[in-house]
Amino acid sequence: FPVTILQKDLIVKDNALINASYNLDLVEQRLILLAILEAREKSNPTDKDLTVHAETYMTHFNVTPQNAYIVLKEASKSLFDRRFSYQKLNAKGNIENVLSRWVQRISYVDNEALIRFRFSDDVIPLISQLEKHFTSYELEQVSNLTSIYSIRLYELLISWRSTGSLIIALEEFRKKLGIQHDEYPRMDNLKRKVLDIAISQINEHTDIIVS
């Protein structure tokens, strides 16, 4: 699948983060993307507080002001507890399995309709110290994706865009998409409620075609 990357509103993540296992809802995923974008566009230090305004959320994801205010406020309560796991090579060249939080702190300002948070120490190098193994795409490509799994699937696919296909064990795939052990244990349910919806949205709204 051909992918064209422009420099407008570019999201860039280390492949370790692309391949991490985590369970974020749609709003939380979008907030992470907007914070990464703010850090890149404004050259803000990623180890400081990053601010996402409701107006920015409305503009990129085409939601009403009331909806934006509500979801940002709710996300300020839930994102602090979210965790992710990823792998890295330690100083001895061995694989180290890391479990970490997304953010160190988070706050919401009612009268200003904004959310402010600081990434955890583990996240910072995965979105800023990018040298070799990273994946980039335009935020616009995922702005119309509304399934919580479609953004994750899109990121996984384009990280493999040079090969044109993604081959992954089913259990590992479930982990990366944040699907719990007791969710969709039957393959037909997984296909109908996760894969078919995500693939349909990706094919309709992004720059790749998936089968």
C-alpha positions in Angstrom: 0.0 0.0 0.0 1.6 3.3 -1.1 1.8 6.0 1.6 2.6 9.6 1.0 3.8 11.6 4.0 3.7 15.4 4.0 5.2 17.7 6.6 1.9 19.2 7.6 0.7 18.2 11.1 3.2 15.3 11.3 3.0 12.8 14.0 6.3 11.0 14.7 6.7 8.1 17.2 9.6 5.7 17.9 8.7 2.2 16.7 9.0 0.9 20.3 6.0 3.1 21.1 4.1 2.1 17.9 4.6 -1.5 18.9 3.8 -1.0 22.6 0.8 -2.7 24.2 -1.8 -0.4 25.7 -5.5 0.3 26.1 -6.5 4.0 25.5 -10.0 5.1 24.5 -10.5 7.3 21.4 -10.2 10.6 23.2 -7.1 9.6 25.1 -5.4 8.5 21.9 -6.3 11.8 20.2 -5.0 13.8 23.1 -1.6 12.0 23.0 -1.4 12.8 19.2 -2.3 16.5 19.7 0.3 16.8 22.5 3.0 15.2 20.2 2.0 17.6 17.5 2.2 20.7 19.8 5.6 19.7 20.9 6.8 19.3 17.3 5.2 22.4 15.8 6.0 24.8 18.6 9.4 23.2 19.6 8.1 22.9 23.1 10.2 20.7 25.4 8.6 17.4 25.9 9.7 17.1 29.5 7.5 20.1 30.4 3.7 20.6 30.5 2.0 20.4 27.1 -1.4 22.1 26.5 -4.3 20.9 24.4 -7.1 23.4 23.9 -10.7 22.3 23.3 -10.7 24.5 20.2 -7.7 22.5 18.8 -9.6 19.2 19.5 -12.7 20.5 17.8 -10.7 21.7 14.7 -8.9 18.4 14.1 -11.6 16.0 14.9 -14.7 17.8 13.8 -16.7 17.7 17.1 -19.0 20.3 18.7 -17.7 22.7 21.4 -19.9 21.1 24.1 -18.6 17.6 23.1 -15.0 18.8 23.2 -15.4 20.3 26.7 -17.0 17.2 28.1 -14.5 14.7 26.7 -11.4 16.7 27.6 -12.6 17.0 31.2 -13.3 13.3 31.4 -10.0 12.4 29.9 -8.2 14.5 32.5 -9.5 12.1 35.1 -8.8 8.8 33.2 -5.5 9.4 31.3 -3.4 9.6 34.5 -4.2 6.0 35.3 -3.4 4.6 31.9 -0.3 2.4 31.4 1.6 0.9 28.5 4.2 -1.8 28.1 7.1 -1.8 25.6 10.5 -3.4 25.0 13.9 -1.8 24.7 17.5 -2.9 24.7 19.4 -2.3 27.9 23.1 -1.4 28.3 24.1 -5.1 28.0 22.1 -5.6 24.8 19.3 -7.6 26.4 15.6 -7.0 25.9 14.1 -5.1 28.8 10.3 -5.3 29.3 9.1 -2.0 30.6 5.7 -1.1 32.2 5.1 2.6 32.5 2.5 5.4 32.7 1.7 7.8 29.8 1.7 10.9 32.0 3.4 12.2 35.1 0.6 14.8 35.8 -2.5 16.1 34.3 -4.9 19.0 34.9 -8.0 20.6 33.3 -8.9 24.3 33.4 -12.7 24.8 33.3 -12.8 28.5 32.4 -10.1 28.1 29.7 -11.4 24.8 28.2 -7.9 23.2 28.1 -6.1 20.2 29.3 -2.5 20.3 30.4 -0.3 17.3 31.0 3.3 16.2 31.2 4.5 12.9 29.6 6.3 10.3 31.7 10.0 10.0 31.5 9.6 6.8 29.5 7.5 8.4 26.9 9.6 11.5 26.3 12.5 9.8 24.4 10.0 7.8 22.3 8.5 11.0 20.8 11.5 13.3 20.8 14.9 11.4 20.6 14.2 9.9 17.2 17.2 8.7 15.1 16.6 5.5 13.2 13.5 3.4 13.9 10.5 5.6 13.9 7.1 6.0 12.1 5.6 9.2 10.9 2.2 10.1 9.4 -0.1 13.1 9.0 -2.6 13.7 11.8 -5.2 14.2 9.1 -5.0 10.5 8.2 -6.6 9.5 11.5 -8.8 12.5 12.2 -11.9 10.7 10.9 -11.2 7.4 12.6 -13.7 6.8 15.4 -13.1 3.1 16.3 -10.7 2.9 19.3 -8.8 0.1 17.3 -8.6 1.9 13.9 -5.9 4.4 14.9 -3.8 1.6 16.5 -4.2 -0.6 13.5 -3.3 2.2 11.1 -0.1 2.9 13.1 0.9 -0.7 13.1 0.3 -1.1 9.4 2.3 2.0 8.3 5.2 1.0 10.5 5.4 -2.0 8.1 4.8 0.0 5.0 8.2 -0.8 3.5 7.2 -4.5 3.3 3.6 -3.9 2.3 2.3 -6.4 4.8 2.0 -7.1 8.5 2.5 -10.6 9.8 1.9 -11.0 13.6 0.7 -13.7 16.0 -2.9 -13.3 17.0 -2.2 -13.0 20.7 0.5 -10.4 20.2 -1.9 -8.5 17.9 -4.6 -8.5 20.5 -2.1 -7.1 23.1 -1.0 -4.3 20.8 -4.6 -3.3 20.2 -5.3 -3.3 24.0 -7.9 -6.1 23.7 -8.3 -7.9 27.1 -8.2 -11.7 27.4 -11.9 -11.9 28.1 -12.8 -9.6 25.2 -13.9 -11.1 21.9 -12.5 -14.6 22.6 -14.3 -16.0 19.5 -12.5 -15.2 16.2 -15.8 -14.3 14.5 -16.6 -11.7 17.1 -13.1 -10.3 17.0 -13.4 -10.0 13.2 -16.9 -8.5 13.2 -16.5 -6.0 16.2 -12.9 -5.0 15.8 -11.2 -5.8 12.5 -14.0 -5.3 10.0 -14.9 -1.9 11.5 -11.3 -0.7 11.8 -10.4 -1.9 8.3 -13.5 -0.2 6.8 -12.7 3.1 8.4 -9.0 2.9 7.4 -9.9 2.2 3.8 -12.5 5.0 3.7 -10.6 7.8 5.5 -6.8 7.2 5.2 -4.1 6.9 2.5 -3.8 3.1 2.6 -5.9 0.3 1.5 -6.0 -2.8 3.8 -7.2 -6.3 3.3 
